[in-house]
Amino acid sequence: MSDVTLRPGDMLPLTPAVFHILLALADGERHGYSIMQEVARMTQGTFQMGPGTLYGTIKRLLEAGLIEESDERPDPALDDERRRYYRLTAFGERVVQAEAARLARLLAVAQSKKLMGGATS
């Protein structure tokens, strides 16, 4: 990153893959496959990403300082030691909060325009 201090709003809007990964990490650290599972669960299977998208996005999130690799490891008897665990940084948490607020404002506009619920085609 450069010497310029970024604010969370400077990172918005997030791509769907970035937003979903950050949301998956909001509850705590996870390894890659667990992130994919959590995204599928959160979206009821409507948003799925393959390993290429997941790990490419993770690489960019690490470079941007939104997530970091965890040094803490679960008990090796309970986990594969090759797994890498990721967690949100404080900046990453502020960015995902800002994106959630941005989306909530958009949702409120859609609701005020009666675009939500009950519409059938």
BELUR-V264812 format. One record per backbone hydrogen bond with DSSP energy under -0.5 kcal/mol. NH is the residue of the N-H (numbers start at 0). CO is the residue of the C=O. If there is no record, write none. Layout:
BEGIN
NH&CO / NH&CO
END
This chain:
BEGIN
5&3 / 9&6 / 10&6 / 10&7 / 11&8 / 18&14 / 19&15 / 20&16 / 21&17 / 22&18 / 23&19 / 24&20 / 25&21 / 25&22 / 27&24 / 29&85 / 31&83 / 34&30 / 35&31 / 36&32 / 37&33 / 38&34 / 39&35 / 40&36 / 41&37 / 42&38 / 43&40 / 44&39 / 45&42 / 47&45 / 53&49 / 54&50 / 55&51 / 56&52 / 57&53 / 58&54 / 59&55 / 60&56 / 61&57 / 62&58 / 63&59 / 64&60 / 64&61 / 65&60 / 66&60 / 67&86 / 69&84 / 77&74 / 78&74 / 80&78 / 82&79 / 85&29 / 86&67 / 87&24 / 88&65 / 92&88 / 93&89 / 94&90 / 95&91 / 96&92 / 97&93 / 98&94 / 99&95 / 100&96 / 101&97 / 102&98 / 103&99 / 104&100 / 105&101 / 106&102 / 107&103 / 108&104 / 109&105 / 110&106 / 111&107 / 112&108 / 113&110 / 114&109
END
